[in-house]
């Protein structure tokens, strides 16, 4: 992903293979013997038994599978924040001590729902850091303290193989939405990438 843009990345397109989706397309077709199509009830039963649930298909929380989707952004800028200073709209976060914050790409315009402000963490450089203040339209503010974070570093909101791998579960708890709803909220303003 280019610096400054948030992307939804399918890390393992092969994970989608063999999920039974082909069985859905095949229901109701004639058998190889040329007989009439299967009954609707039989086709539905065959389809239901061979199609993976979305939670399992995409490795959403509770599935036990590996996530196939990763939401990433990048660090846009960094600055010092002094004790007592507020962050974001209506200063919903007040720094308890001197710290350093990062402005990162990705906000409610990209599907990072507003209720996540002050409640979830993102991964930067292999470590989790809290989102502080309200989620804005195109950006979030992250408290990175003294971690070795620099402009253009990748920010992982959820997915991947690092500490944010299962972050969608944290998003579910913070927002009251299901993981499938959160994934569907990812806006059309972010590019989608398939990676091998």
N, C-alpha and C positions, 0 to 999 in steps of 0.2 A: 504494500500500500504506500502511496505517496505521503510524505510528511504533511500533516495537517488534515488528512482525510480519515474518516472512520470507514472501515470495511468489514463486511461479513464474509468470512472465508470458510469454505468447506475444505477441511484439511485432508479428508480421505474419501474421495468420491467412490472408491471401490467398496467402502463400507455400506453403500446403498445398494450394491449388487446382491442378488439372491435374497431379497427381502420379501418376495411374494408379490411384488407390484405387478409383475407380468401376469400372474394368475388373475388379477382383477380385469385386465384387458382381455383375457381369454375366456371369461365366463360367458355363457350363453352361446358359444360357437358350436358348430356341429362337431361330432366326434370323428375320428379318422375313418370309421366305418361308414360314414355318410348318413348316420341316423340323425333324427331331429335334435335340436338343441336341448340341453338339460333343462329341467324345470327350474323356475325362478327360485324356489325354496332350496333345491339342491345346489344351484349355482351360488346362491348367497351363503349357504353353509360351507361350500368348498372355498369360497373367497374369504370368508371370515376366519377359517382355520389356517389359511396360508398367508395372510397379510399381517405384517408386523404392526404393532401399535405404534403410533407416532413417537411416544416416549421412548420406546425401544429402538425404533428406526434411527432416531437422531441422537441417541445417547443422552437424553434429558435426565435431570435428577430423578433418582429412584429406579432407573432402569438397570443399573449395574453395568451398562455399556460405556464405551468411550464416546465422548462428545464428537460429533462430526462438524459442528459449527463453532467458529471462534469469532468474537466481535473485538476488533482492534481499532485503536486510534493512535495518536502520537502526542508527545509533549510539545506544546507550542512555545511556552516560556516558563521561566521560574522567577520567583521573587521572595524576599524575606517578608515575614509577617511578624509583627511585634505583639507581645502579650496585650490583650485587651482590644486588638483590632478585629473588625468583623469581616466576613467573607460573603460574597454573592448578594443576591437580592434580599433585602430586609435583614441582612446580617444574621442569618439563622445559625451561624457558627461564629463564636468569639474565641479567639486563640487564648488558651490558658497560659501559654508560655511562648517565648520567641521560637519561631519555627521557619520552615521554608515551604512554600507551596508551588505547585505546578498547575498551569492552565493547560488542559488537555482537550483534544478534539473529541466530540461526541456529546450530544445533549438530547433533549426530548425531541428535537427535529429529526434525529436519527434513530429514535426508539429507546433511548436511555430515559425511562420514565421518571417524572419529577419526584415521585415519592421515595426515590433511592437516595436523595441528598441526605447527608449526615447518617446514613444507615448501612451502606455497603462499602466494599473495598475493591480496588483494581490492582492488577499486577503490573509492576514496572521493574525491570531488571531482576526478575525472579523473586521479588518480595511483594507482599500485599500492603497497600497503603489506603487509608480511608478517604472517601469522597467527603468533602466538607462544604457546607453551604448548600444552597439550592442548585439543582441541575438547571442550567440555562438552555436556550434553544439549541446552540451548537457547541457548547463547551461545558466542562465540569472543572471544579477546583479540587486538587488532591493534596493532602498534607504528606509531603515526602521527608520532612524533618532533615536529617543530615545524610540521607541515603545518597549514593552516587548516581544521581539522576541528571540527565542533560537534555537540552532541547533536541527534538527529533527522536528520542527514545520511543520504542513501541510501548503502548499501553494496552493490556489485555483486559477487557471487561469481563468476559467469560469464555470458557472453552480452552482448547489447547492442551498442553501436557504439564503445565506448571501449576503453581498454587491457585490460579483462577479457574482451573479445570472444572470444578463443580460450583462456581460462583452463582449459577442460575438458581441454585437452592437458596442462597442468601437473598437473591432478588425476589424469589417467591415469598419468603418470610417477610421481607421489608415492604413489599407492594401489595400483598394479598392476591396477586394474580398468579395463575398457573404458568409454568415454564413455556408451554405451547403458546399461551397468549403473549408472553413477553417476546418470544422469538418472532411471532407474527407482527408485533408492533415495530419491528425494525423497518425504518422508513425507506422509501424509494430513493431518497437522496444519497444513500450510501452505495458504493459499488459492491458487487458480489464477485468473488474470485474463487475459482477452483484451483486447488494446488494438489500435486501428486503426493 
